[in-house]
Amino acid sequence: MNELIPQTGNYKMLLSYQKTDVIYQITFDFCNRFLTKGDRTIDQMVQADYLLFRQLERLSQDFIKNGGFSERMTALRKKQRGY
């Protein structure tokens, strides 16, 4: 386990997850308010939003599991120096 970043598994607390959740909710509300049912634009917007949401969710999980680039670089540097 990485001591620098404890693996909590609570990705819903990550800022990136919270932002994508808000984007998803705004897109959903926009589609319901301003576009007619069955409009292809709705399908495209929701699909794009869903894919973005899933991508950021996955990145959040990877960050929890592996840490960020700086953390990995520091760990490798310490390992190389024998700390």
Stockholm file with secondary structure:
# STOCKHOLM 1.0

chainA/1-83         MNELIPQTGNYKMLLSYQKTDVIYQITFDFCNRFLTKGDRTIDQMVQADYLLFRQLERLSQDFIKNGGFSERMTALRKKQRGY
#=GR chainA/1-83 SS CCSSSCCCCCGGGSHHHHHHHHHHHHHHHHHHHHSCTTCHHHHHHHHHHHHHHHHHHHHHHHHHHHCCHHHHHHHHHHHHHTC
#=GC SS_cons        CCSSSCCCCCGGGSHHHHHHHHHHHHHHHHHHHHSCTTCHHHHHHHHHHHHHHHHHHHHHHHHHHHCCHHHHHHHHHHHHHTC
//
